[in-house]
Amino acid sequence: SKKDLADGKVTKAWERIKKIRGVGPKIASLLLRDIAVQFELISKIPPQDRWLLQPVDVWVRRAVLLLRGDKEWDNPEIPPQGIAEWLVSNCTEPESTNQGMWYFGAQVAESKFRLDKAIKDVDYARKIYQEHVANLKAAVAAIEG
């Protein structure tokens, strides 16, 4: 997959990974995104294929739909490809944005209500992020004893 990405053959790599039993589009995109980021291959990816590096889970979907101003933030009518293409079209670093959206939603906000509030109120977003960091530091301190 790394070689395919370096050669700009994203679709080939994505299709091959999806042939693995139990691996669908989201996991194929997750794997390829992380390989491309880890090995600094983003510049090798053809612009029309960057959407394939955007895994779309519930947190990414919610964040994108909220940022777009959609009324329904779990709208199943918008396919994952549409969400992924929006990220590529509207972000200077869509792969990092995708990673950040997932982390913030799943690990920091932890609920649709808090994510919605955080997207609408940057002070609230900052507050819950700072609480998250404090909790991580406390966990590390407890482990280090």
Rosetta blueprint (number, residue, H / E / L):
1 S L
2 K H
3 K H
4 D H
5 L H
6 A H
7 D L
8 G L
9 K L
10 V H
11 T H
12 K H
13 A H
14 W H
15 E H
16 R H
17 I H
18 K H
19 K L
20 I L
21 R L
22 G L
23 V L
24 G L
25 P H
26 K H
27 I H
28 A H
29 S H
30 L H
31 L H
32 L H
33 R H
34 D H
35 I H
36 A H
37 V H
38 Q H
39 F L
40 E L
41 L L
42 I H
43 S H
44 K H
45 I L
46 P L
47 P H
48 Q H
49 D H
50 R H
51 W H
52 L H
53 L H
54 Q L
55 P L
56 V L
57 D L
58 V H
59 W H
60 V H
61 R H
62 R H
63 A H
64 V H
65 L H
66 L H
67 L H
68 R H
69 G L
70 D L
71 K L
72 E L
73 W L
74 D L
75 N L
76 P L
77 E L
78 I L
79 P L
80 P H
81 Q H
82 G H
83 I H
84 A H
85 E H
86 W H
87 L H
88 V H
89 S H
90 N H
91 C L
92 T L
93 E L
94 P H
95 E H
96 S H
97 T H
98 N H
99 Q H
100 G H
101 M H
102 W H
103 Y H
104 F H
105 G H
106 A H
107 Q H
108 V H
109 A H
110 E L
111 S L
112 K H
113 F H
114 R H
115 L H
116 D H
117 K H
118 A H
119 I H
120 K H
121 D L
122 V H
123 D H
124 Y H
125 A H
126 R H
127 K H
128 I H
129 Y H
130 Q H
131 E H
132 H H
133 V H
134 A H
135 N H
136 L H
137 K H
138 A H
139 A H
140 V H
141 A H
142 A H
143 I H
144 E H
145 G L
